[in-house]
Amino acid sequence: MTGVALYSAVDDVITHYDVDVDAAILTKKEAITVPAKVQYAWPHPSRTHLYVSTSRGGPRVKSDHNHVSALAIAPDGSLSRYGEPKPLDNRAVHMCVDSSGRFILNGHNFPKSSITVHRIEPDGAIGDEIKQPVDLDYGTYPHQVMVFPAGSPALIVDRGNKAQDERPEQPGALRTFEFIDGQLSAGAVVAPDGGYGFGPRHIDFHPSKPWIYASDERTNRLYMFRFNGGVIESRPAYTLDTLAFPRQISPRQLGGPIHVHPSGQWVYVANRADHTVQFDGQKVFGGGENNIAVYRIDPESGQPVLVQHADTHSFHVRTFACDPSGRLLVTASIKSLATRNGATTQVTPAALSVFRILPNGRLQFVRKYDVETTGPQLQYWMGMVGLR
């Protein structure tokens, strides 16, 4: 690896930053426009291409303009279009590339739940869609699609939905599907207590042990599940709160993205909040936690042990990433938000917040880079890629 590139997406524009890991400095470079608002992106294992899913829609908003595109990654980290975008029937909430680099999987949750699969050609171009069986159950509200490190099964993280008005709670689950040569087939469902009170958003795999760590969006919890092959145990081995003050939950307090450190020694979970109240005719932050919860992982049992809550100095971190060496962590907040400061207000812009990862796994805030978002624009995705 000769360097690290950070990519930040605001609506349909992806901006490249050079990352000086030693100095913890981001240097803004060029930008590229993609077909619509970026929903998620994932690098090829070879780090030669970045695959990007885009949509004109948003959560629970139907869109007829959805695509997955390939971008070539140059040795200096700059991006360029590579082939023609492939259309998707619906907005993708999440996407990934399997460990072999042969397939792109997109997860969808509106107007119906599904997974679409595209082949990746040997040159990195996106090939044809592989049609899937019509009778597979993808759950109520998939929020992430992943593939086990061995290449099968595929996994849908089904968040479900909390009870609302007259609608009862829709339970969540972890749903696996056999995944052979790009073809999905029925697998198993893990739904502790029938999935009630279980609202997983994202998972991450331990790099060397058969352990899965999952963040719960609806209950602000961290779970650790063990698995054998592609079979996940029916109940989590460990369940912990993610909030510093779990008895003081504000409206719109949500569990967020989760990443295991490249070394497998720590796991990081984002707590995010953006609830607003009225003050002097303006919407201002109404309270809640915006931080990264840091857990040490016991190397024998996999048990996570809370060691820190690190303030992100921003609001609603939707994505964050560790650099491949595991020395830096950068968080990306989605939008600006006003806060009350005595009798006045001040606006905190969307931002990229840079932290050093200390030898004990704790985070040390270094600096923050404001990211311009105008009107309804959102910094919806960010990631880092080690360059060739």
C-alpha positions, -999 to 999 in steps of 0.1 A, spaced: 0 0 0 14 34 -11 -12 57 4 -47 61 16 -76 79 -1 -108 91 16 -140 96 -4 -168 117 9 -202 119 -10 -225 148 -7 -256 141 -29 -242 131 -63 -207 145 -59 -178 123 -45 -148 143 -32 -114 127 -29 -91 136 0 -55 125 4 -49 110 38 -16 117 57 -20 90 83 11 100 103 1 136 105 -37 129 107 -43 154 79 -68 153 51 -60 172 19 -90 179 -4 -83 169 -40 -107 166 -70 -144 156 -72 -164 135 -96 -202 135 -103 -222 103 -104 -257 96 -118 -276 105 -86 -273 108 -49 -248 83 -34 -264 58 -12 -234 35 -4 -201 25 -20 -177 -4 -17 -141 -9 -31 -131 -40 -50 -107 -63 -30 -80 -54 -55 -85 -17 -47 -86 -9 -85 -123 0 -86 -150 17 -64 -186 5 -69 -212 31 -61 -250 28 -58 -270 59 -64 -307 70 -64 -328 101 -67 -350 88 -39 -344 83 -2 -358 64 28 -394 53 19 -393 75 -12 -398 57 -45 -374 64 -72 -373 55 -109 -336 66 -113 -314 41 -95 -280 28 -107 -248 10 -96 -217 24 -112 -180 14 -115 -153 40 -109 -116 33 -116 -92 42 -87 -59 56 -100 -27 50 -81 -30 86 -66 -66 79 -55 -84 99 -82 -116 85 -96 -128 82 -131 -159 66 -147 -154 30 -158 -181 17 -182 -218 25 -182 -239 25 -150 -263 -4 -146 -299 4 -137 -315 -9 -105 -353 -12 -101 -353 4 -67 -331 25 -44 -303 5 -27 -299 12 10 -266 -6 12 -243 -25 -11 -211 -47 -9 -187 -67 -30 -180 -103 -20 -145 -113 -9 -137 -129 -42 -144 -97 -61 -168 -114 -85 -202 -100 -74 -219 -68 -63 -248 -72 -40 -274 -44 -34 -299 -45 -6 -333 -28 -11 -361 -21 14 -387 1 -5 -412 -4 -20 -403 -40 -14 -374 -59 2 -349 -76 -21 -312 -82 -30 -299 -77 -65 -267 -93 -77 -244 -82 -106 -214 -100 -119 -180 -82 -119 -161 -88 -151 -124 -98 -149 -115 -62 -160 -136 -47 -132 -165 -36 -153 -200 -43 -141 -216 -73 -159 -252 -84 -161 -277 -87 -133 -282 -123 -121 -319 -129 -116 -329 -143 -82 -358 -165 -71 -390 -146 -65 -400 -164 -33 -372 -155 -10 -381 -137 23 -358 -107 28 -376 -93 58 -395 -62 67 -368 -35 64 -333 -46 53 -307 -21 62 -275 -39 52 -264 -67 29 -231 -85 35 -214 -117 25 -195 -140 50 -157 -139 46 -157 -174 32 -179 -163 3 -212 -177 15 -238 -172 29 -250 -137 21 -266 -119 50 -295 -94 53 -295 -72 84 -333 -67 88 -339 -38 112 -377 -43 114 -397 -12 126 -407 0 159 -444 3 167 -459 35 153 -494 49 156 -517 19 151 -490 -2 134 -476 -28 158 -438 -35 160 -424 -53 130 -396 -76 144 -361 -76 131 -337 -104 122 -304 -116 107 -313 -135 76 -288 -157 57 -290 -170 22 -269 -196 5 -248 -177 -21 -233 -199 -49 -219 -184 -81 -241 -153 -76 -273 -172 -70 -292 -168 -37 -313 -196 -21 -331 -199 12 -311 -200 44 -318 -194 81 -333 -167 103 -319 -155 136 -345 -135 155 -340 -136 193 -373 -134 212 -391 -136 178 -373 -104 167 -392 -82 191 -370 -55 206 -343 -66 181 -336 -39 155 -301 -45 140 -288 -19 115 -253 -30 106 -229 -58 114 -192 -64 110 -171 -96 110 -141 -101 132 -111 -104 109 -99 -138 122 -125 -153 146 -160 -166 139 -176 -136 156 -202 -111 144 -207 -77 160 -241 -60 154 -254 -25 162 -291 -22 171 -306 10 157 -339 8 176 -326 -1 211 -290 14 211 -273 -19 218 -243 -39 207 -245 -76 201 -219 -102 197 -230 -134 179 -208 -165 173 -212 -185 141 -200 -219 128 -194 -219 91 -224 -199 79 -247 -208 108 -252 -180 133 -261 -189 169 -297 -183 178 -290 -158 205 -262 -132 211 -234 -143 234 -231 -108 247 -254 -77 247 -243 -43 258 -256 -7 258 -240 17 234 -250 49 251 -231 67 278 -264 74 295 -288 46 285 -315 57 309 -317 92 293 -327 84 257 -338 114 236 -361 113 206 -342 103 174 -314 86 194 -302 59 170 -276 32 169 -254 36 139 -226 21 118 -202 -4 133 -166 -14 124 -142 -39 140 -106 -26 141 -84 -42 114 -64 -59 142 -96 -74 157 -88 -59 191 -115 -33 193 -150 -26 179 -164 9 173 -201 19 172 -216 53 163 -243 68 185 -262 95 165 -289 120 173 -304 150 154 -337 157 172 -347 193 170 -368 217 190 -380 253 183 -360 282 198 -365 318 187 -382 307 155 -354 283 145 -349 245 148 -321 237 172 -306 205 185 -329 190 211 -304 167 228 -289 133 226 -256 115 222 -233 119 192 -202 98 199 -183 67 190 -185 40 216 -152 21 219 -151 -15 231 -121 -38 238 -126 -73 225 -115 -102 247 -93 -123 225 -105 -156 239 -142 -151 243 -149 -122 220 -167 -103 247 -168 -66 241 -159 -43 271 -167 -6 270 -137 16 274 -147 51 260 -173 73 244 -156 98 220 -175 129 211 -177 133 173 -179 171 175 -208 169 150 -243 156 146 -256 123 132 -226 103 120 -241 80 93 -207 65 82 -172 63 96 -141 43 87 -107 32 99 -77 35 77 -63 1 66 -33 4 90 -57 9 119 -41 42 131 -68 67 121 -106 68 124 -127 94 105 -164 101 111 -187 117 86 -218 136 98 -247 140 74 -257 177 78 -254 210 96 -274 216 127 -280 247 149 -274 246 186 -285 270 213 -258 290 230 -274 310 257 -297 335 241 -282 330 206 -277 301 182 -247 288 163 -245 263 134 -223 233 134 -216 223 97 -215 187 85 -180 175 90 -152 149 87 -138 144 123 -104 129 125 -92 107 154 -60 90 162 -65 54 173 -42 50 203 -24 18 212 -51 9 237 -78 14 210 -91 46 225 -98 76 202 -80 109 204 -97 138 186 -72 157 163 -92 180 141 -124 185 121 -130 195 85 -162 213 77 -181 198 47 -205 221 28 -241 209 25 -268 232 11 -305 229 17 -315 192 18 -280 180 8 -265 152 29 -230 138 34 -245 103 31 -215 81 27 -177 82 34 -150 56 32 -113 50 30 -93 29 6 -57 18 7 -40 26 -26 -19 2 -46 
